Amino acid sequence: MAESSAESPRVVLVTGASTFIGGYLVARLAANPDIERVLAVDSRVPRKDLLRRMGCAEFLRLDIRRPTIAKALATYDVDTVVHAATSIVDTAPHSSAIKEFNVVSAMQVCAACQRTPSVKRLVLRSTAMVYGASAHDPSHFSEETRARREPKHGYGRDLLDVEGYVRGLGRRRPDIAITIVRPQAMLGPRINTRMSSYLSLPVVPTVIGYQPRLQFLHEEDALAAMEHATLAGKAGTFNVAGEGVVTLTQAIRRIGHIELPVPAGLLAPISGVFQDLRSAKLRSSQTEFLTYGRVLDTTRMRTELGFVPKYTTLETLDDFIERSGVTPVLGADAWRGLEQRVVAAAHQLQ
C-alpha cells in the first residue's frame, strides 16, 4: 500500500453521485477552490436539487459495472477516485442484484484504477457492518480486529469482499494510496436508513433479555469524514463514529417511544408490521446487531486520520429526534413517573 499523499487532489471522480453520501460529497468537493475538476458518476441522474448543489461538478451518466469507467479515468486524467456507490443505506432490501452491483462495480473500479497511471488515490466508503455482531465480540472493535462471526450475507459480506478487492489493488499498484472508511450506523434528518426507520417506530420491537450498546454517526460527520479522507490522502483503514455509547433502551426512551421485547426470530417480522411501505425495512441480517450491538474504537480516526466528529452519539440521536419529525409517544416526565411507580411497587413486594 502506498504511503500517504501530501499532495492535494486535482481531478476527483466520485461514484454513487445520486446517493446521499456520494451526491453531497460531490457538492462539498466542487466548492473547494483547490480542486480543479470534480466528476460525479452514476447510472441514475441525481435529483434536481442535488444537481444544483453540485455546482460546477460535471455529471457523467455511466454504469460502473462496465469498462467505460476506465475510459472516464483516462480521458479526464483523474488522480483521485472516491468509491461511494456501495449500496448500504438504500431503502431497497439486500438482494442478489445489489450484491452483484456492489461486487462487480468494485472489481471494475479497481481494474480501471490499476490501468490508469494518473490515479494516485482511492477512497472507499465501507461500513462497520464488516465486523458483524455476536455474543463473543470485544468491547470495542479496532481496525485490526477480525469479526468473531464474519457476516455471511447482506451488506457486511458485500463490503468485506469489496475491501478485499481494494486491498488487492493496493498490492498491484503500491503507488496508489488506499483509504478505507468504515462509518458506524448513520442518523440524521435527511438520510433514510434502516436504523432511522426502526427508531421512528412508535412501538419498537427489541430482543428479550439483551441490551445492545450502540454508537451513531451524524450524517454531516459522515460527509465530513469522507471529504477529509479525500483531501488528506492518508492511507489506511479508519473506523468513524461519534464519541460515546447509548443502549438501545436508552435511545428508545429518549425518543419517547415504547419498547416491545420479543424473541429474536420475531424482531424483523414484527418490525415490518409496524413500518409503512416507504420505510427502509429492518432485515433479519440486522437482528444480530440489534441483539448484541457494536462499538468501534476510533483512536486511529483521531490520531492518524486527524478527524474528529462534530456530534457525539447522544448529540446525533438528539438532532435526529429534533429535526427528523419523529413524534414521542411518551415524554420524559411520563417515563420518570412510570419508573417511579415500578420502583414503588417493587418496594411493596419486598
PyMOL commands that set and color helices and strands:
alter all, ss='L'
color gray80, all
select helices_A, chain A and resi 20-30+48-53+68-75+96-115+128-131+154-172+194-199+219-232+248-255+264-274+284-292+299-305+313-323+332-349
alter helices_A, ss='H'
color red, helices_A
select strands_A, chain A and resi 11-15+37-42+58-61+80-83+121-125+177-183+186-187+203-207+213-214+217-218+236-240+246-247+258-262
alter strands_A, ss='S'
color yellow, strands_A
deselect
rebuild
show_as cartoon
